[in-house]
Structure formats: C-alpha cells, structure tokens
Amino acid sequence: MADYHEDVKRRLEDAGRTLMMLPMPKDGVPAG
C-alpha cells in the first residue's frame, strides 16, 4: 500500500511540474 501511495505522489508531482510548464492565459486558468 505504501508503494502505491508513493507512486501516486510521484505522479501528482510530475503532473504539477507539467502544469507549471504550460503557458497560462491572463486569467490564470490553464487551457483545457
């Protein structure tokens, strides 16, 4: 169960990094 939790946390961190790299419109909401 701990391994699953670590995997989910890693995926969330990767997704967060990807979102930070996306260009953001002026209102601050990512496209899509």
C-alpha positions in Angstrom: 0.0 0.0 0.0 2.9 2.3 0.8 4.4 1.7 -2.7 1.1 2.6 -4.3 0.9 5.8 -2.3 4.5 6.8 -3.3 3.6 6.1 -7.0 0.5 8.3 -6.8 2.5 11.1 -5.1 5.2 10.9 -7.7 2.6 11.1 -10.5 1.0 14.1 -8.8 4.3 15.9 -8.6 5.1 15.1 -12.3 1.6 16.4 -13.3 2.2 19.6 -11.2 5.5 20.2 -13.0 3.9 19.7 -16.4 1.1 22.2 -15.4 3.7 24.8 -14.3 5.4 24.5 -17.7 2.2 25.1 -19.7 1.6 28.6 -20.9 -1.1 30.3 -18.8 -3.7 32.8 -20.1 -4.1 36.1 -18.3 -6.9 34.9 -16.0 -4.7 32.2 -14.6 -6.8 29.2 -15.8 -4.9 26.6 -17.9 -6.4 25.9 -21.3 -8.4 22.7 -21.4 
